[in-house]
Amino acid sequence: MPDAGSSRTPDVILPQQARTLAGLFRERVARSPERIAYRQFNAQRQTWEDSTWAEMGAAVARWQTALQGEGLVSGDRVAVMLRNCREWVMLDQAALGLGLVVVPLYTDDRPENVAYILQNAGARVLLIGDCEHWQRLQTVRDQLGFLVRILSVEVIDDASDPRLRHIDAWLPAAAPALLAQDADDEALATIVYTSGTTGRPKGVMLSHKNILWNAYAAQQKVDVYPDDLFLSFLPLSHTFERTVGYYLPMMCGSTIAYNRSIPELGEDLLHIRPTILISVPRIFERVYNKIQAGLAEKSPVARKLFKSAVEVGWRRFEYRQGRGARDAAMAAWPVLNKLVASKVIGKLGGRMRFAVCGGAPLPPAIARLFIGLGLPIVQGYGLTETSPVISGNSLNDNLPASVGTPLIDVGVKVGSGDELLTRGPGVMLGYWDNPAATAAMIDTDGWLHTGDRVRIDEQGHIFITGRLKEILVLANGEKVPPADMEMAIAMDPWFEQVMVVGDGRPFLSALVVFSVERWPLEAERLGVDSGLDEALHDERVCAAVLERVAARIREFPGYAQIRRVACYMEPWTIDAGLITPTLKLRRERILEHCRADVERLYAGH
C-alpha cells in the first residue's frame, strides 16, 4: 500500500510477470524505456551521466552477442569482480538472459580466495575493473588457466595474456534484440560465496525465484516508487545490496546512482540527494562518532539543544508508532528541527524518506539518534542463504530494537539453544558441490538453521540475542557473547575496530585499533608521541583506553568487564586475511596475528 498521505503511484513488476531476473529487466525496459535507470560518475569527463532503461537494454543486447561469441552454453558460470557500476548490471543481465550463472566477487578479497572461488565455481569468463584488479590477480595467475576470457572495464596495458581484452574491443557495435530465455524460475541464477570467518567460503546457490520473491516480499515492507532515487555504495557482491539495492529498485522502476567511493560518500549524498539508502551499521556508526566528536567541542548549551532535539524527535516517533503518549515537549519540535535536526539530515542530502539497515545489529543509541533527528531507519535481517531477507521492520511498525517481523510466506521458529530456524521461498537451493554442508544447514524438514540466537515477541518481532558459536567461556565457566560488547566499545570515536578476547582465560581483555583521525589529538592530550608505536604501550594510553572502554560497557554484567587492553594503529584488513569482505572479524586469525600481545596481557595469570 502507498505510504500514508502519499500521492505516488507504484509500478511494481510482479514475480509471476517477470518469471526470471532477466525477464524482470526485459519487462522494466519495455515499461519504462525513457526513464532514468542509472546515474554514474564519468571520471574522465568529471561529470555525472544518466542512462535510460532503453539505453541499458541496447547495451545488454551487445554484451549478450559478445558472450555468445565465447562459446558459452546455458548453465556456464561467469564471474564479476568490479565496483558497483552500470557494467556490473550489463554483464549480470546479459548472462542471466542467456541462462548463464553469475558469480560475484569482492574487489578487495585476497587473491588466493578469488582464485579458489573461480576454480570451485568453474568460471569461464571474468570481468574486472582496472589495473589494480589485474595486479591483484598476478600472484594467482597460474591458477586461472580454466578462464577462456578476462575482460576489463578500463584499458590495461598488458599484452602478456591473450585472454585479456578491454570491453570496447570485445563488444560489437550493435546487436539484435535483447534476449531473455524462457527459463525455469527454479533454475540456478547465481552462486554467491559466503566470506566465512573460518574455513573456505561456500557457494550459495540461489535461483531466479529465490531472489525475485525476496525482492517482491521486501518491497511490501517499505513502499518504493518510480521517482525514488537510491544511492548504491555497498558492494553488489553482497546479497543484501544485490537484492534490495539492485533488483528491488528495478522491480519498482526506481533510479540508482552509484557512489564514487566510500571516502566520497559524504559529497555524493549532498550531490545525489537520494530518497532511499541501503546501508550497514558501520556507516551510521561512523557518522554517529563524528557527531559525538563534534559535540564534544561545542558549548554545553549546544550539546543540550542537540540532546533535546533527539529526545523530542524520539518521543514524536514513539507517539506516531502508537507506543507513547503525546506530550507538551513535542510542541518544540519545529524549532528543534530548524536549529538542529534539519542540519544533520541535510548532510545526508535532505530528501531521504528512509534508510534500510542490515548485515549486522544497529546499536540502539545510534538508531535512536538518527530516528530522533527525523531519519526513519528500518532494520532487517537475513542470510546469503535466504536470498537474503528473512524479516524486516516497516515504516508503520518500526521497532528499532528488533529486526522486524518475517516477510510474507516465511516461517520462523525458535529451535534448540534459542536458535532461529526459518523456511520459505527464499531458502537457497543448497551449497555448490557441497551436499554435506547443505545437509548441515537445512534439516530434513526443510528448516534452515541460521546460527543466530533469538527471542520472538507476541507480535512476531524478532530480537537477535547472540550467535551460537561466538561465545567466550571464561576460566570460571562464565559465558560471554563478545559481539554486543564489541559493538558498544566501537561506538567510541577513539576506536575503529575492537575484538574482545578471553576464551579459557581468567578475565576479559580487548584488542582495539585506534581511529587514525582521533589518535594524534588524543596522543597530544595524553602527552605521548603520536608517531611511535611504543606510545600505544604507554601506561597513560592504556589507562585512558580502559577508562573509555569501561564507560561503554558499564551496563554489562559484572563478569563481562574488560581488565586489560592492547592498542594498535594499523587496521585489520581483508588483504591481511583478518576480516572478511563483509567486514566480519576472523577471530582466530586476529588472535594468531596478535598472539604475542594476548600472551602479554595474561602473563602471570
VEXDREN-2710 file (C-alpha; in Angstrom, 1 decimal):
% VEXDREN-2710
k/r/px/py/pz
1/MET/0.0/0.0/0.0
2/PRO/1.3/3.5/-0.7
3/ASP/2.6/5.4/2.3
4/ALA/0.0/7.4/4.3
5/GLY/-0.5/10.7/2.6
6/SER/1.4/9.8/-0.5
7/SER/0.0/10.6/-3.9
8/ARG/2.6/8.5/-5.6
9/THR/1.6/5.5/-7.8
10/PRO/3.7/2.3/-7.5
11/ASP/4.8/0.5/-10.7
12/VAL/5.8/-2.9/-9.4
13/ILE/6.6/-5.8/-11.7
14/LEU/5.2/-9.0/-10.1
15/PRO/7.4/-12.1/-9.9
16/GLN/4.9/-14.0/-12.0
17/GLN/5.1/-11.3/-14.7
18/ALA/8.9/-11.4/-14.7
19/ARG/9.4/-15.2/-14.1
20/THR/13.2/-14.7/-14.1
21/LEU/15.7/-11.9/-13.2
22/ALA/16.3/-11.5/-17.0
23/GLY/12.6/-11.3/-17.5
24/LEU/12.4/-8.6/-14.8
25/PHE/15.0/-6.5/-16.7
26/ARG/13.2/-7.0/-20.0
27/GLU/9.9/-6.0/-18.6
28/ARG/11.3/-2.9/-17.0
29/VAL/12.9/-1.8/-20.3
30/ALA/9.5/-2.3/-22.0
31/ARG/7.6/-0.4/-19.4
32/SER/9.9/2.5/-18.7
33/PRO/12.2/2.9/-21.8
34/GLU/12.7/6.7/-21.3
35/ARG/13.0/6.8/-17.5
36/ILE/16.4/7.1/-15.9
37/ALA/17.7/3.8/-14.8
38/TYR/21.2/4.5/-13.6
39/ARG/23.4/7.5/-12.8
40/GLN/27.2/7.1/-12.8
41/PHE/30.2/9.5/-12.5
42/ASN/32.5/9.7/-15.5
43/ALA/35.9/10.3/-14.1
44/GLN/37.4/11.4/-17.4
45/ARG/34.7/14.0/-18.1
46/GLN/34.3/14.8/-14.4
47/THR/30.5/14.7/-14.7
48/TRP/27.5/12.5/-13.7
49/GLU/25.9/10.7/-16.6
50/ASP/22.4/9.2/-16.8
51/SER/21.4/6.0/-18.7
52/THR/17.7/5.3/-19.6
53/TRP/16.2/1.8/-19.4
54/ALA/16.1/1.7/-23.2
55/GLU/19.9/2.5/-23.4
56/MET/20.6/-0.2/-20.8
57/GLY/18.6/-2.7/-22.9
58/ALA/20.6/-1.9/-26.0
59/ALA/23.8/-2.2/-24.1
60/VAL/22.9/-5.6/-22.5
61/ALA/22.0/-6.9/-26.0
62/ARG/25.6/-6.1/-27.2
63/TRP/27.0/-7.9/-24.2
64/GLN/24.8/-10.9/-24.9
65/THR/26.1/-11.1/-28.5
66/ALA/29.7/-10.9/-27.3
67/LEU/29.1/-13.6/-24.7
68/GLN/27.6/-15.9/-27.3
69/GLY/30.9/-15.5/-29.2
70/GLU/32.8/-17.1/-26.4
71/GLY/31.0/-20.4/-27.0
72/LEU/29.2/-20.4/-23.6
73/VAL/26.2/-22.6/-23.1
74/SER/23.3/-22.4/-20.6
75/GLY/24.5/-23.2/-17.1
76/ASP/28.1/-22.0/-17.6
77/ARG/29.4/-19.6/-14.9
78/VAL/30.7/-16.1/-15.5
79/ALA/32.3/-14.1/-12.7
80/VAL/32.4/-10.3/-12.0
81/MET/35.0/-8.6/-9.8
82/LEU/34.0/-5.0/-10.2
83/ARG/33.0/-2.0/-8.1
84/ASN/29.3/-1.1/-8.4
85/CYS/28.6/0.4/-11.8
86/ARG/26.4/0.0/-14.9
87/GLU/28.9/-2.5/-16.4
88/TRP/28.2/-4.8/-13.4
89/VAL/24.5/-4.7/-14.3
90/MET/25.2/-5.2/-18.0
91/LEU/27.2/-8.4/-17.5
92/ASP/24.8/-9.7/-14.9
93/GLN/21.7/-9.1/-17.1
94/ALA/23.4/-10.3/-20.3
95/ALA/24.5/-13.5/-18.6
96/LEU/21.1/-14.2/-16.9
97/GLY/19.3/-13.7/-20.2
98/LEU/21.4/-16.4/-21.8
99/GLY/20.8/-18.8/-19.0
100/LEU/24.3/-18.4/-17.6
101/VAL/25.1/-18.3/-13.8
102/VAL/26.7/-15.2/-12.3
103/VAL/29.4/-15.5/-9.6
104/PRO/30.0/-12.1/-7.9
105/LEU/33.4/-11.5/-6.3
106/TYR/34.6/-8.8/-3.8
107/THR/37.1/-6.5/-5.4
108/ASP/39.2/-6.3/-2.2
109/ASP/39.2/-10.0/-1.4
110/ARG/42.5/-11.8/-1.1
111/PRO/43.8/-13.1/-4.5
112/GLU/44.1/-16.7/-3.2
113/ASN/40.4/-16.6/-2.1
114/VAL/39.4/-15.2/-5.5
115/ALA/41.3/-18.0/-7.3
116/TYR/39.7/-20.6/-5.1
117/ILE/36.2/-19.3/-5.8
118/LEU/36.8/-19.0/-9.6
119/GLN/38.2/-22.6/-9.6
120/ASN/35.5/-24.0/-7.4
121/ALA/32.7/-22.5/-9.5
122/GLY/34.3/-23.4/-12.8
123/ALA/34.0/-19.9/-14.1
124/ARG/34.8/-19.4/-17.8
125/VAL/34.6/-15.6/-18.1
126/LEU/35.8/-13.0/-15.6
127/LEU/35.0/-9.2/-15.7
128/ILE/37.4/-6.9/-13.8
129/GLY/37.6/-3.2/-13.4
130/ASP/41.1/-1.8/-13.8
131/CYS/44.9/-2.2/-13.5
132/GLU/44.6/-2.5/-9.7
133/HIS/42.3/-5.6/-10.1
134/TRP/44.6/-7.1/-12.7
135/GLN/47.6/-6.6/-10.5
136/ARG/45.9/-8.3/-7.6
137/LEU/45.4/-11.4/-9.8
138/GLN/49.0/-11.7/-10.8
139/THR/50.1/-13.7/-7.8
140/VAL/47.5/-16.4/-8.7
141/ARG/47.6/-16.0/-12.4
142/ASP/49.0/-19.6/-12.9
143/GLN/45.8/-20.9/-11.1
144/LEU/43.4/-19.3/-13.6
145/GLY/44.1/-21.4/-16.7
146/PHE/40.4/-22.5/-16.9
147/LEU/39.2/-19.0/-17.8
148/VAL/38.6/-18.5/-21.5
149/ARG/38.2/-14.8/-21.3
150/ILE/39.2/-12.0/-18.9
151/LEU/37.5/-8.6/-19.6
152/SER/38.4/-5.2/-18.2
153/VAL/36.3/-2.0/-18.0
154/GLU/39.3/0.2/-18.1
155/VAL/42.2/-0.2/-20.5
156/ILE/45.0/-2.4/-19.1
157/ASP/48.4/-2.2/-20.9
158/ASP/49.5/-5.8/-20.7
159/ALA/49.8/-7.9/-23.8
160/SER/51.2/-11.0/-21.9
161/ASP/47.8/-12.7/-21.6
162/PRO/45.8/-13.1/-24.9
163/ARG/42.6/-13.8/-22.9
164/LEU/42.6/-10.2/-21.6
165/ARG/40.5/-7.8/-23.6
166/HIS/39.1/-4.3/-23.0
167/ILE/35.3/-4.4/-23.3
168/ASP/35.3/-1.7/-26.0
169/ALA/37.3/-4.0/-28.2
170/TRP/35.2/-7.0/-27.2
171/LEU/31.7/-5.7/-27.7
172/PRO/30.1/-5.5/-31.1
173/ALA/29.0/-2.1/-32.4
174/ALA/25.4/-3.2/-32.5
175/ALA/23.3/-6.3/-31.6
176/PRO/19.9/-7.9/-32.3
177/ALA/17.1/-7.6/-29.8
178/LEU/17.5/-8.2/-26.1
179/LEU/17.3/-11.9/-25.2
180/ALA/15.7/-13.4/-22.1
181/GLN/15.4/-17.2/-22.3
182/ASP/12.2/-18.5/-21.0
183/ALA/14.0/-20.3/-18.2
184/ASP/12.5/-22.2/-15.3
185/ASP/12.2/-19.8/-12.4
186/GLU/13.7/-22.6/-10.2
187/ALA/16.8/-22.6/-12.3
188/LEU/20.1/-21.6/-10.8
189/ALA/20.8/-17.8/-11.3
190/THR/23.8/-17.1/-9.2
191/ILE/26.4/-18.7/-6.9
192/VAL/27.3/-16.3/-4.0
193/TYR/30.3/-17.4/-1.9
194/THR/29.9/-16.6/1.8
195/SER/33.0/-14.9/3.1
196/GLY/33.1/-17.1/6.2
197/THR/35.0/-16.3/9.3
198/THR/36.6/-19.8/9.3
199/GLY/37.5/-22.2/6.5
200/ARG/36.9/-22.0/2.8
201/PRO/34.0/-20.0/1.5
202/LYS/30.9/-22.0/0.5
203/GLY/29.0/-21.3/-2.7
204/VAL/25.3/-20.4/-2.0
205/MET/23.1/-21.4/-4.9
206/LEU/20.2/-19.1/-5.4
207/SER/17.5/-19.5/-8.1
208/HIS/15.7/-16.8/-10.1
209/LYS/12.6/-17.5/-7.9
210/ASN/14.5/-17.1/-4.7
211/ILE/15.7/-13.6/-5.5
212/LEU/12.6/-12.4/-7.3
213/TRP/10.3/-13.5/-4.4
214/ASN/12.7/-11.9/-1.9
215/ALA/12.8/-8.5/-3.6
216/TYR/9.0/-8.5/-4.0
217/ALA/8.4/-9.5/-0.4
218/ALA/10.9/-6.9/0.9
219/GLN/9.3/-4.1/-1.0
220/GLN/6.0/-4.9/0.7
221/LYS/7.6/-3.8/4.0
222/VAL/8.5/-0.3/2.6
223/ASP/6.9/1.2/-0.4
224/VAL/9.2/2.2/-3.2
225/TYR/8.2/4.4/-6.2
226/PRO/9.4/5.2/-9.7
227/ASP/10.5/8.6/-8.5
228/ASP/12.7/7.2/-5.7
229/LEU/16.5/7.6/-6.1
230/PHE/18.8/5.1/-4.4
231/LEU/22.5/5.8/-3.8
232/SER/24.3/2.5/-4.1
233/PHE/27.6/2.0/-2.2
234/LEU/27.5/-1.4/-0.6
235/PRO/29.2/-3.9/-2.9
236/LEU/26.9/-5.7/-5.3
237/SER/28.8/-8.9/-4.4
238/HIS/26.9/-8.6/-1.1
239/THR/23.5/-10.3/-1.5
240/PHE/21.8/-7.6/0.7
241/GLU/22.8/-4.9/-1.8
242/ARG/22.2/-7.0/-4.8
243/THR/18.6/-8.0/-3.9
244/VAL/17.4/-4.9/-2.0
245/GLY/19.6/-2.2/-3.7
246/TYR/19.6/-3.5/-7.3
247/TYR/16.8/-6.0/-8.2
248/LEU/14.2/-4.3/-5.9
249/PRO/14.6/-0.8/-7.4
250/MET/14.4/-2.4/-10.9
251/MET/11.2/-4.2/-9.8
252/CYS/9.8/-0.8/-8.7
253/GLY/11.1/1.3/-11.6
254/SER/13.4/3.5/-9.4
255/THR/16.7/5.1/-10.3
256/ILE/20.1/4.0/-8.9
257/ALA/23.1/6.3/-8.6
258/TYR/26.5/4.7/-7.9
259/ASN/28.7/6.2/-5.2
260/ARG/32.2/7.1/-6.5
261/SER/33.9/5.7/-3.4
262/ILE/33.3/5.4/0.4
263/PRO/35.6/8.4/1.1
264/GLU/33.4/10.4/-1.3
265/LEU/30.1/9.2/0.2
266/GLY/29.5/12.4/2.1
267/GLU/29.9/14.5/-1.1
268/ASP/27.8/12.1/-3.1
269/LEU/25.0/12.2/-0.6
270/LEU/24.9/16.0/-0.9
271/HIS/25.0/15.9/-4.7
272/ILE/22.7/13.0/-5.5
273/ARG/20.3/13.7/-2.7
274/PRO/18.9/10.2/-2.5
275/THR/15.5/9.3/-1.2
276/ILE/16.4/5.8/-0.1
277/LEU/19.7/4.4/1.3
278/ILE/20.6/0.8/1.8
279/SER/23.3/0.6/4.4
280/VAL/25.1/-1.4/7.1
281/PRO/25.5/-0.2/10.7
282/ARG/29.2/0.7/10.2
283/ILE/28.3/3.7/8.0
284/PHE/25.8/5.1/10.7
285/GLU/28.4/4.3/13.4
286/ARG/31.0/6.5/11.6
287/VAL/28.6/9.4/11.2
288/TYR/27.5/9.0/14.8
289/ASN/31.1/9.1/16.1
290/LYS/31.8/12.2/14.0
291/ILE/28.7/13.8/15.5
292/GLN/29.7/12.9/19.0
293/ALA/33.3/14.1/18.4
294/GLY/31.9/17.4/17.1
295/LEU/29.5/17.8/20.1
296/ALA/32.4/17.4/22.5
297/GLU/33.9/20.6/21.1
298/LYS/30.7/22.6/21.3
299/SER/29.3/24.6/24.2
300/PRO/27.2/23.0/26.9
301/VAL/24.2/24.9/25.5
302/ALA/24.7/23.5/22.0
303/ARG/25.0/20.0/23.4
304/LYS/21.9/20.4/25.5
305/LEU/20.0/21.7/22.4
306/PHE/21.2/18.7/20.4
307/LYS/20.1/16.2/23.1
308/SER/16.7/17.9/23.3
309/ALA/16.2/17.5/19.6
310/VAL/17.0/13.8/19.7
311/GLU/14.8/13.3/22.8
312/VAL/11.8/15.2/21.4
313/GLY/12.2/13.6/18.0
314/TRP/12.2/10.2/19.6
315/ARG/9.1/10.9/21.5
316/ARG/7.3/12.0/18.3
317/PHE/8.4/8.8/16.7
318/GLU/7.2/6.6/19.5
319/TYR/3.9/8.5/19.6
320/ARG/3.4/8.0/15.8
321/GLN/4.2/4.3/16.3
322/GLY/1.4/4.1/18.9
323/ARG/3.9/3.3/21.7
324/GLY/3.8/6.6/23.5
325/ALA/1.6/9.5/24.5
326/ARG/1.6/13.0/23.1
327/ASP/3.2/15.5/25.5
328/ALA/3.8/19.2/25.7
329/ALA/7.5/18.9/24.8
330/MET/6.6/17.9/21.2
331/ALA/5.5/21.4/20.6
332/ALA/9.1/22.4/20.5
333/TRP/9.9/20.2/17.5
334/PRO/9.5/22.8/14.7
335/VAL/12.2/24.9/16.4
336/LEU/14.4/22.0/17.3
337/ASN/14.1/20.7/13.8
338/LYS/15.1/24.0/12.2
339/LEU/18.0/24.6/14.6
340/VAL/19.4/21.0/14.8
341/ALA/17.7/18.1/13.1
342/SER/17.3/19.5/9.6
343/LYS/21.0/20.5/9.5
344/VAL/22.1/16.9/10.3
345/ILE/19.6/15.4/7.8
346/GLY/20.7/18.0/5.3
347/LYS/24.2/16.5/5.3
348/LEU/22.6/13.2/4.1
349/GLY/21.1/15.1/1.1
350/GLY/17.9/16.4/2.8
351/ARG/15.5/14.2/0.9
352/MET/15.8/10.8/2.4
353/ARG/12.5/9.1/3.1
354/PHE/14.1/6.2/4.9
355/ALA/17.2/4.1/5.2
356/VAL/17.3/0.3/5.3
357/CYS/20.0/-1.1/7.6
358/GLY/21.1/-4.8/7.7
359/GLY/24.1/-7.0/7.7
360/ALA/24.7/-6.6/11.5
361/PRO/22.8/-5.2/14.5
362/LEU/22.5/-1.4/14.7
363/PRO/23.3/-0.2/18.2
364/PRO/20.2/1.2/19.9
365/ALA/21.8/4.5/20.7
366/ILE/22.6/5.1/17.0
367/ALA/19.1/4.1/15.9
368/ARG/17.6/6.5/18.5
369/LEU/19.8/9.4/17.4
370/PHE/19.0/9.2/13.7
371/ILE/15.3/8.4/14.1
372/GLY/15.0/11.1/16.7
373/LEU/16.5/13.6/14.2
374/GLY/13.9/12.6/11.6
375/LEU/15.5/9.8/9.5
376/PRO/13.4/6.6/9.7
377/ILE/15.8/3.7/9.8
378/VAL/14.2/0.3/9.3
379/GLN/16.3/-2.7/10.3
380/GLY/16.1/-6.0/8.5
381/TYR/17.7/-9.4/9.0
382/GLY/18.8/-12.3/6.8
383/LEU/21.5/-14.5/5.4
384/THR/23.0/-15.0/2.0
385/GLU/21.4/-18.5/2.2
386/THR/17.9/-16.9/2.3
387/SER/18.3/-14.5/-0.7
388/PRO/18.9/-12.7/1.9
389/VAL/16.0/-11.1/3.8
390/ILE/14.1/-13.1/6.4
391/SER/12.5/-10.3/8.4
392/GLY/12.2/-6.5/8.5
393/ASN/10.6/-3.6/10.1
394/SER/8.2/-1.4/8.2
395/LEU/7.7/2.4/8.5
396/ASN/4.4/1.9/10.3
397/ASP/5.6/-0.9/12.5
398/ASN/9.2/0.0/13.3
399/LEU/10.6/-1.4/16.5
400/PRO/14.3/-0.4/16.2
401/ALA/15.4/-2.9/18.9
402/SER/14.2/-5.7/16.8
403/VAL/14.9/-6.9/13.2
404/GLY/11.2/-6.8/12.4
405/THR/8.6/-9.4/11.6
406/PRO/9.0/-12.2/9.0
407/LEU/8.4/-11.5/5.3
408/ILE/5.3/-12.9/3.7
409/ASP/5.3/-16.7/3.3
410/VAL/8.4/-17.0/5.7
411/GLY/8.1/-19.4/8.5
412/VAL/10.2/-18.9/11.6
413/LYS/10.5/-20.8/14.9
414/VAL/12.9/-20.9/17.9
415/GLY/14.9/-24.2/18.0
416/SER/17.3/-25.7/20.4
417/GLY/19.6/-23.2/22.2
418/ASP/17.2/-20.4/21.1
419/GLU/18.4/-20.7/17.5
420/LEU/16.3/-19.1/14.8
421/LEU/15.0/-21.6/12.2
422/THR/13.4/-20.5/9.0
423/ARG/11.9/-21.8/5.8
424/GLY/10.3/-20.2/2.9
425/PRO/10.6/-19.3/-0.8
426/GLY/14.0/-17.6/-0.3
427/VAL/15.9/-20.6/1.1
428/MET/18.8/-21.5/-1.1
429/LEU/18.9/-24.5/-3.4
430/GLY/22.0/-25.6/-1.4
431/TYR/25.7/-25.2/-1.4
432/TRP/27.5/-25.6/-4.7
433/ASP/29.2/-29.0/-4.9
434/ASN/28.9/-29.5/-1.1
435/PRO/26.0/-31.7/-0.1
436/ALA/27.4/-32.3/3.4
437/ALA/27.4/-28.6/4.2
438/THR/23.9/-28.3/2.7
439/ALA/22.6/-31.1/5.0
440/ALA/24.2/-29.4/8.0
441/MET/22.5/-26.2/7.2
442/ILE/19.0/-27.4/6.2
443/ASP/17.4/-30.2/8.1
444/THR/15.2/-32.9/6.7
445/ASP/12.0/-30.9/7.4
446/GLY/13.3/-28.0/5.3
447/TRP/14.2/-25.7/8.2
448/LEU/17.3/-23.7/7.7
449/HIS/19.4/-23.3/10.8
450/THR/20.6/-19.7/11.0
451/GLY/23.1/-20.0/13.9
452/ASP/21.6/-16.9/15.5
453/ARG/20.0/-16.9/18.9
454/VAL/16.7/-15.0/19.1
455/ARG/13.6/-14.3/21.0
456/ILE/10.3/-13.6/19.3
457/ASP/7.6/-11.4/20.9
458/GLU/3.8/-11.9/20.8
459/GLN/3.6/-9.6/17.7
460/GLY/6.1/-11.6/15.8
461/HIS/9.1/-9.2/16.1
462/ILE/12.4/-11.0/16.1
463/PHE/15.1/-9.9/18.5
464/ILE/18.7/-11.2/17.9
465/THR/20.3/-12.1/21.2
466/GLY/23.6/-13.5/20.0
467/ARG/25.4/-16.2/18.0
468/LEU/25.5/-19.8/18.9
469/LYS/29.2/-20.2/18.1
470/GLU/30.6/-16.8/19.1
471/ILE/30.7/-17.3/22.8
472/LEU/33.7/-16.8/25.1
473/VAL/33.9/-19.2/28.0
474/LEU/36.0/-17.8/30.8
475/ALA/38.1/-20.0/33.1
476/ASN/35.4/-19.7/35.8
477/GLY/32.8/-21.0/33.4
478/GLU/31.0/-17.7/32.8
479/LYS/29.8/-17.5/29.1
480/VAL/30.2/-14.1/27.4
481/PRO/28.9/-13.2/23.9
482/PRO/31.5/-10.8/22.7
483/ALA/29.6/-9.2/19.8
484/ASP/27.5/-6.8/21.9
485/MET/30.4/-5.7/23.9
486/GLU/32.5/-5.0/20.8
487/MET/29.6/-3.1/19.3
488/ALA/29.3/-0.9/22.4
489/ILE/33.0/-0.2/22.6
490/ALA/33.3/0.6/18.9
491/MET/30.7/3.4/19.3
492/ASP/33.5/5.4/21.0
493/PRO/35.1/7.7/18.3
494/TRP/38.5/6.7/19.6
495/PHE/38.2/3.2/18.2
496/GLU/37.9/1.9/14.6
497/GLN/37.9/-1.8/15.4
498/VAL/37.5/-3.9/18.5
499/MET/37.8/-7.5/19.4
500/VAL/37.1/-8.9/22.9
501/VAL/39.2/-11.9/23.9
502/GLY/39.3/-14.2/27.0
503/ASP/38.3/-17.7/25.9
504/GLY/39.6/-20.0/28.6
505/ARG/41.2/-17.1/30.4
506/PRO/40.5/-15.7/33.9
507/PHE/39.2/-12.3/32.7
508/LEU/38.3/-10.4/29.5
509/SER/40.7/-8.2/27.5
510/ALA/40.2/-6.1/24.4
511/LEU/42.2/-5.6/21.3
512/VAL/41.5/-2.1/19.9
513/VAL/42.5/-0.3/16.8
514/PHE/42.7/3.4/17.1
515/SER/40.9/5.8/14.8
516/VAL/43.5/7.4/12.6
517/GLU/41.7/10.7/12.7
518/ARG/41.4/10.8/16.5
519/TRP/44.8/9.3/17.6
520/PRO/47.0/12.4/17.0
521/LEU/44.6/14.6/19.0
522/GLU/44.3/12.2/21.9
523/ALA/48.1/11.4/21.9
524/GLU/48.8/15.2/22.3
525/ARG/46.3/15.4/25.1
526/LEU/47.9/12.5/26.9
527/GLY/51.4/13.8/26.3
528/VAL/52.7/10.9/24.2
529/ASP/54.4/10.8/20.8
530/SER/51.6/10.1/18.2
531/GLY/54.2/8.8/15.7
532/LEU/55.7/6.0/17.9
533/ASP/54.1/2.5/18.1
534/GLU/55.7/2.4/21.6
535/ALA/53.3/5.0/22.7
536/LEU/50.5/2.5/22.4
537/HIS/52.0/0.6/25.2
538/ASP/52.4/3.7/27.4
539/GLU/50.6/3.2/30.8
540/ARG/48.8/6.5/30.3
541/VAL/47.4/5.4/27.0
542/CYS/46.3/2.0/28.3
543/ALA/44.7/3.6/31.4
544/ALA/42.8/6.1/29.3
545/VAL/41.6/3.4/26.9
546/LEU/40.5/1.2/29.8
547/GLU/38.6/4.1/31.2
548/ARG/36.8/4.8/28.0
549/VAL/36.1/1.1/27.4
550/ALA/34.6/0.8/30.9
551/ALA/32.3/3.7/30.2
552/ARG/30.9/1.9/27.2
553/ILE/30.2/-1.4/28.9
554/ARG/29.1/-0.3/32.3
555/GLU/25.6/-1.7/31.7
556/PHE/27.0/-5.2/31.1
557/PRO/27.1/-7.9/33.9
558/GLY/29.9/-7.7/36.4
559/TYR/31.8/-10.6/35.0
560/ALA/31.7/-9.1/31.5
561/GLN/34.3/-6.4/32.2
562/ILE/37.5/-5.6/30.4
563/ARG/40.6/-5.8/32.6
564/ARG/43.3/-5.2/30.1
565/VAL/43.8/-3.8/26.6
566/ALA/46.3/-4.0/23.7
567/CYS/46.2/-1.0/21.3
568/TYR/47.0/-0.8/17.6
569/MET/47.3/1.8/14.9
570/GLU/47.3/-0.5/11.9
571/PRO/43.8/-1.6/11.0
572/TRP/42.8/-5.3/10.5
573/THR/42.3/-5.6/6.7
574/ILE/40.9/-8.0/4.2
575/ASP/44.3/-8.2/2.4
576/ALA/45.9/-9.5/5.7
577/GLY/43.1/-12.1/6.0
578/LEU/42.0/-10.6/9.3
579/ILE/38.5/-9.6/8.3
580/THR/36.0/-10.9/5.7
581/PRO/34.9/-8.8/2.7
582/THR/31.8/-8.1/4.6
583/LEU/33.9/-6.7/7.5
584/LYS/33.3/-9.5/9.9
585/LEU/36.2/-10.3/12.3
586/ARG/38.2/-13.5/11.5
587/ARG/38.6/-14.1/15.2
588/GLU/41.1/-17.0/15.1
589/ARG/43.3/-15.2/12.6
590/ILE/43.3/-12.0/14.6
591/LEU/44.2/-14.0/17.7
592/GLU/47.1/-15.6/15.9
593/HIS/48.2/-12.2/14.4
594/CYS/48.1/-10.6/17.9
595/ARG/49.2/-13.7/19.9
596/ALA/52.3/-12.1/21.4
597/ASP/50.2/-9.2/22.8
598/VAL/47.5/-11.5/24.0
599/GLU/50.0/-13.6/25.9
600/ARG/51.5/-10.4/27.4
601/LEU/48.0/-9.4/28.6
602/TYR/47.6/-12.6/30.5
603/ALA/51.2/-13.1/31.7
604/GLY/51.2/-14.3/35.3
605/HIS/47.5/-15.3/35.2
END
